[in-house]
Amino acid sequence: QVQVVESGGGLVHPRGSLTLSCVASESIFGSDVMGWYRQAPGKQRELVAAITGGGNIEYADLAKGRFTISSNSAKNTVDLQMKSLKPEDTAVYYCKLVRSTFPFPEFWGQGTQVTVSS
């Protein structure tokens, strides 16, 4: 069972920056996908950004221009750099690993709270 652990959440002022980190307990392979999701109170969980082991990246519209996802395959980590944060970015941020081989198992982290408030 792969363990996925997030870190780096906290309280930040509006227009501030924060970097979240996610580490997997096993190697991330070329077509595996690591993604950051978030869930605000009363809302559905939504995709923020995702990256494959090969470096292909996808951003949700909410992240474009403000967030940057990056990975370090040697360390099995994926970071999410967030800038120009807004109160509406307040949510629990989750990391998910999806393996690229059948049955394509998914592994979620426990989440890290990000609160944007003055």
C-alpha positions as a printed NumPy array, in Angstrom:
array([[  0.   ,   0.   ,   0.   ],
       [  1.482,   3.284,  -1.109],
       [  1.49 ,   6.036,   1.493],
       [  0.972,   9.611,   0.343],
       [  1.685,  12.403,   2.8  ],
       [  1.092,  16.117,   2.379],
       [  2.723,  18.941,   4.296],
       [  3.113,  22.696,   4.195],
       [ -0.367,  23.945,   4.911],
       [ -1.105,  26.778,   7.273],
       [ -2.482,  30.262,   7.696],
       [ -1.479,  32.879,   5.141],
       [ -2.596,  36.433,   4.461],
       [ -4.378,  37.357,   1.235],
       [ -1.918,  37.921,  -1.621],
       [  0.58 ,  35.752,   0.238],
       [  2.371,  32.597,  -0.909],
       [  2.588,  29.035,   0.308],
       [  4.214,  25.844,  -0.95 ],
       [  2.669,  22.451,  -0.344],
       [  4.668,  19.246,  -0.58 ],
       [  3.569,  15.685,  -1.191],
       [  5.758,  12.625,  -0.801],
       [  4.934,   9.083,  -1.915],
       [  6.383,   6.039,  -0.163],
       [  7.199,   4.373,  -3.481],
       [  8.69 ,   5.453,  -6.777],
       [  6.602,   7.438,  -9.247],
       [  6.82 ,   6.045, -12.763],
       [  6.585,   7.776, -16.114],
       [  2.837,   7.532, -16.729],
       [  1.731,   7.676, -13.106],
       [ -0.144,  10.832, -12.196],
       [  0.282,  12.88 ,  -9.046],
       [ -2.391,  15.478,  -8.491],
       [ -3.328,  18.181,  -6.038],
       [ -6.993,  18.561,  -5.203],
       [ -8.813,  20.759,  -2.75 ],
       [-12.092,  20.715,  -0.888],
       [-13.629,  23.748,   0.724],
       [-16.37 ,  23.423,   3.36 ],
       [-19.67 ,  22.529,   1.739],
       [-18.123,  22.07 ,  -1.685],
       [-17.018,  19.139,  -3.776],
       [-13.407,  18.161,  -4.074],
       [-11.853,  19.689,  -7.183],
       [ -8.684,  19.295,  -9.176],
       [ -6.052,  21.999,  -8.755],
       [ -3.15 ,  20.655, -10.806],
       [ -1.644,  17.345, -11.868],
       [  1.677,  16.12 , -13.188],
       [  2.801,  12.812, -14.641],
       [  6.04 ,  11.068, -13.817],
       [  7.176,  12.102, -17.284],
       [  6.514,  15.773, -16.569],
       [  3.235,  16.449, -18.388],
       [  1.244,  19.057, -16.492],
       [ -2.401,  20.042, -16.286],
       [ -3.805,  23.025, -14.403],
       [ -7.382,  23.759, -13.49 ],
       [ -8.517,  27.262, -14.434],
       [ -8.432,  28.26 , -10.762],
       [ -4.69 ,  27.586, -10.689],
       [ -3.509,  29.056, -13.976],
       [ -1.151,  31.967, -13.503],
       [ -0.983,  31.612,  -9.725],
       [ -0.003,  28.027,  -8.899],
       [  2.929,  25.95 , -10.105],
       [  3.204,  22.188,  -9.782],
       [  6.566,  20.471,  -9.926],
       [  8.005,  17.055,  -9.161],
       [ 11.256,  15.495,  -8.048],
       [ 11.339,  11.89 ,  -9.188],
       [ 14.451,  11.104,  -7.155],
       [ 12.621,  12.045,  -3.959],
       [  9.12 ,  10.901,  -5.016],
       [  7.802,  14.362,  -4.232],
       [  5.393,  16.751,  -5.871],
       [  5.193,  20.384,  -4.795],
       [  2.488,  22.968,  -5.328],
       [  3.686,  26.557,  -5.198],
       [  0.809,  28.931,  -4.606],
       [  1.032,  32.697,  -5.05 ],
       [ -1.416,  35.584,  -4.867],
       [ -3.602,  33.563,  -2.556],
       [ -7.202,  34.589,  -2.04 ],
       [ -9.647,  33.838,   0.787],
       [-11.525,  31.576,  -1.639],
       [ -8.409,  29.376,  -1.838],
       [ -9.121,  28.302,   1.727],
       [ -9.606,  24.542,   1.687],
       [ -8.133,  21.215,   2.64 ],
       [ -5.597,  20.334,  -0.033],
       [ -5.134,  16.691,  -0.912],
       [ -2.503,  14.837,  -2.898],
       [ -3.403,  11.805,  -4.991],
       [ -1.277,   9.248,  -6.785],
       [ -2.824,   7.271,  -9.625],
       [ -0.844,   4.332, -10.937],
       [ -0.743,   3.936, -14.699],
       [ -1.07 ,   0.149, -14.727],
       [ -4.277,  -1.845, -14.374],
       [ -6.302,  -1.638, -12.144],
       [ -5.064,   1.952, -11.882],
       [ -5.177,   2.191,  -8.084],
       [ -5.519,   5.557,  -6.424],
       [ -3.834,   6.614,  -3.21 ],
       [ -4.913,   9.708,  -1.316],
       [ -3.132,  11.612,   1.385],
       [ -4.817,  12.797,   4.546],
       [ -4.909,  16.424,   3.428],
       [ -3.396,  19.642,   4.687],
       [ -5.388,  22.72 ,   5.663],
       [ -4.741,  26.006,   3.896],
       [ -6.434,  29.061,   5.344],
       [ -6.182,  32.428,   3.616],
       [ -7.296,  35.175,   5.95 ],
       [ -6.248,  38.546,   7.228]])
